[in-house]
């Protein structure tokens, strides 16, 4: 669990961040190898298509981790890789009739746009696999020399799982069980050249256009397997000591299990990773996301309906280790909640938060958010405390209200929320066009009219339904129709107007 420690440099008490360690199965304090520079490595996207909600959850979770670590340590070196050579990339490029490099460059650009929309800060380093082929070849040669890998006549190089005694400990499968389970570990079909079924690919033959010069297979061209990429890139930027290695739950086996085997076998005198951290899956209405079920959501499509911040807020509502059940209704509710939070945050003045100048009940809410995050990234509790802080703003008056609003913005900043200056400006100028301005009676009236519209639609009285929609639009209310039913929010004309003005001022 998190504990308090005293920092003599600042004269303040801090809470040490603690996270669940997949390797130990327990929540543990993060104890970096070197407190002067914490090292974080996170597995990034395979850039063949736009990111979906599952990718987005991992992005947001580890952005939050990085924000927290930067707050608690003097320096953070955050590395998030990009996989830009892979079977899926090559298949998509062939299908579109373009070079793989054209596809990956386009997809990386869209990935950065989606990540920015989600409020994710850029990592310190973002290496691409194709930039580190030489390091991968060198690591594979070490594994061959030490007897942990073997070659085939056709140019494959494979890792011998049985040669590494600790294989399977992270996923708790054990070495023997992993031999049969690792068939898909290299993202290729089963290979006859494998000595045992669990052995995974380090290097594979490739065409002249899709590969690199290779020391194996009589000089024919080749390309790396998926797993060796992260081992080589993490070592290039973080050395043999990584404090925290993160990714989605689906990467525990085989990807991270294989990283451990390669890295320890190649450099047995180095510790590699101290703390493993994994986020859970995203479900849609209780079901796994699937294109065939029509519940597969890419971030770029959701951004056409709501703000990226609403997506971020929705992704933070469940604890990162638990499944997140997503729905469009919850997404629209997040947007409405943000309207209210921004309306309250806009009441702050421009001064920084000084906890000593805040009433105790507001300080407790603000500091509680940080303590919740330090306790295994407890975002449900952190958000509950954030909304409690918002309630304090509503209840306060005069100068205390402005101070409470500053605390609300600062608390939101810990979560990567409430920092959009365009939206703050729109909230200040919006007046009655903010959710917070609606009384309980007004909200009930809107809900009643939305229900009446649904009744009219069910009775095929579309003229009446359109009339109700127009009536609500004139009141500044937008309705979004989704599979789960309609949801409403305060219209965002003020926000869009503010964004246009700020672009003009900047340009």
Secondary structure as UniProt FT lines:
FT   STRAND          4..7
FT   TURN            8..11
FT   STRAND          12..15
FT   STRAND          18..21
FT   TURN            22..25
FT   STRAND          26..29
FT   TURN            35..36
FT   STRAND          38..42
FT   TURN            47..48
FT   HELIX           53..72
FT   STRAND          76..80
FT   STRAND          82..83
FT   HELIX           87..96
FT   HELIX           100..117
FT   TURN            118..119
FT   HELIX           129..131
FT   HELIX           133..145
FT   TURN            146..147
FT   STRAND          149..151
FT   TURN            153..154
FT   STRAND          157..159
FT   HELIX           161..163
FT   TURN            165..172
FT   HELIX           175..181
FT   TURN            183..186
FT   TURN            192..193
FT   TURN            197..198
FT   STRAND          200..205
FT   TURN            208..210
FT   TURN            218..219
FT   STRAND          222..224
FT   HELIX           226..238
FT   TURN            239..240
FT   STRAND          241..248
FT   HELIX           249..251
FT   HELIX           252..256
FT   HELIX           257..266
FT   TURN            267..269
FT   STRAND          272..279
FT   STRAND          282..284
FT   TURN            285..286
FT   STRAND          287..288
FT   TURN            291..294
FT   HELIX           299..302
FT   TURN            303..305
FT   HELIX           308..315
FT   TURN            320..321
FT   STRAND          324..326
FT   HELIX           328..345
FT   TURN            346..347
FT   HELIX           355..357
FT   HELIX           360..374
FT   HELIX           379..395
FT   HELIX           398..414
FT   TURN            415..416
FT   HELIX           421..430
FT   TURN            431..432
FT   HELIX           435..437
FT   HELIX           440..458
FT   TURN            459..460
FT   HELIX           462..474
FT   TURN            475..476
FT   STRAND          477..482
FT   TURN            483..484
FT   STRAND          485..490
FT   HELIX           493..506
//
